[in-house]
Amino acid sequence: MPGREGRFAPAVGRYIEASLLPGPGLAVAIDPATPALQDLYASDQALWRWTVTAEETGRHDLTNRTRVMTKRADGSFAPRGTPFTDSRTVEVYVAGTAAIEETAREADRAIKSVTEPTGALTTLLKALAGLVAAAGALWLALKTLGRGKADPPPGS
């Protein structure tokens, strides 16, 4: 499912770190597609992207957290100030589940379309078999009755 762009107004510094966190009970894999820590020195905008793979459908919360980071003399980074958080409720659809459900519905329709005419065909074949059996019984009865007659005298 394509994502939606969100605009936020967090505290800004030269270095910003952003992360996307699942809400309680949300079973997802969140993989960053861009670096979490970005240097805003070259631009006044930054873009973070994540690939989110959900394991169950329903309404769930996702939280975007951004923090201003300071660069220490040794090159490491440390958070500065309070992180900015923005939680949003999203409707999660799991493509695999929807595909399986649709395939099951299609299979059910296909089975019904085959079994219903087959049921009528079975009834017709049973009636035909009954008719053949009745004709055979009639032929056998006539043949048996025909043997009971006296043979005509020779030459008559």
N, C-alpha and C positions, 0 to 999 in steps of 0.2 A: 504494500500500500504506500503510495507516495506520501511523504511527510508534508507538514504545513510549516511555513515560515512563521517564526514568532519574533516579535520585537520587544526588547526589554530596555530598561533605563537603570542599570546598576551603577554603582560607584565605578569610576574609571581611573586607571593609572596606566603607566607605560606597559606593564605586563598584566595580562588578565588570564585567569584560569577558569575554564567552564567545564561543568560536568552535568550529565543527565542521570538522575537517580530514580529507580522504580519506587512506587508507593507501596504501602503495606499490602502483602498478599499478591503482588503482581509478579508472576513468574516470567521473566524476560531475560534475554541476553542483550546487553547494550555494548556495542563495539564502536569506539570513536573512529570516524572517517577522516577527521582532521586532528591536529595536535591540540591537547587540552590547554596547554600554555601558549599564548600568542603574544607577540611584541607589537604594540600599536604605534610604535615610533614612526613607521613608514606610512601609516594610514590612520584615518579617524574611524575606521570601521573594522570589524572582525567578523568572521564567519566560522561557526562550529557546526559540524554535522556528525550524526550518529546513525548507525544501522541498528534498529531495534527489532528483535525477533521474539514475538510473543508466543507463549505456549498454551494460552487459554483465552477464550473470548470474554467480553464483558466490559463494564465501565471501571476504569482504574485511574490512579493518579500517577503522573510523572512530574518530577521536580527538576527544574533547571537551577543549578547553583553556580554563581560566578563569584570570584574573589580577586581582589587586587593583590598582586604579588610584588614584593620588592626583591631586587637582586643583591645578594650579599657580595662582599669583596672576594670571597672564595668561589663565586660563580653559582652557588646554590640559591634557591628561592625560598622565601618565607611569606606566609599570608600577612596582610596588613589590613586592619580594621575588621568589620563584621561582614561575613559573606552575604550576598544578595540571593534570595531564593524566590522562585515563582513556581507554584504548583498549579497544574492544570489537570482536569479530569478529561480523559480521552476514551473513546469507544474503541475497543480492541476487537479486531476480527482476525481469526486465524485462517489463513487461506487453505491450509490442508484440511481442516475440519469442514469448511464449506464445500470444498471439492468432493470430499468423501460423502457428505450428506447428499449432494446433488447426484453423484454417481449412484448412490443407493436408491434414490427416487427414480432415476432413469432405469435401473435394473428392475425395480418393482413394476414399472410401467411395461417394460419389455416382457417380463415373465407373465403378466396378466394378458398382454396381447397374444402371447403364444398359447397359454393354457386355456383361455376362454374359447378360441376357435377349436383347439384340440379337444376340449370337452364336448363340443357339438359334433366334431368328427368322430369321436369315440362312440357317442350315442348312435350316430348314423351307421357306423361299422357294426355295432352290436345288433341293430335292427336288420341290417343286411345279412349278418351271420344267422340270425333267427329265421329270416326268410329262406335262406339256403337250407338250413336244417329242416324247416317245415316242408320244403319242396322235396328234399331227400327222403323224408319220412313218408310223404305221399307216394313217391315213386316206388319205395320199398313195399308199401301197403298194396299198391296196385299190382305189383309184380307177384306178391305173395298170393293175393286173391285170384290172380290169373292162373296160377298153378292148380288151384282147387277145381277148375273146370275139367270135365272129361275131355279126353282127346277125341277129336272127330274120327269117325271110322275111316279107314283107308279107302281111298278112291271116292270119298264123298265130296 
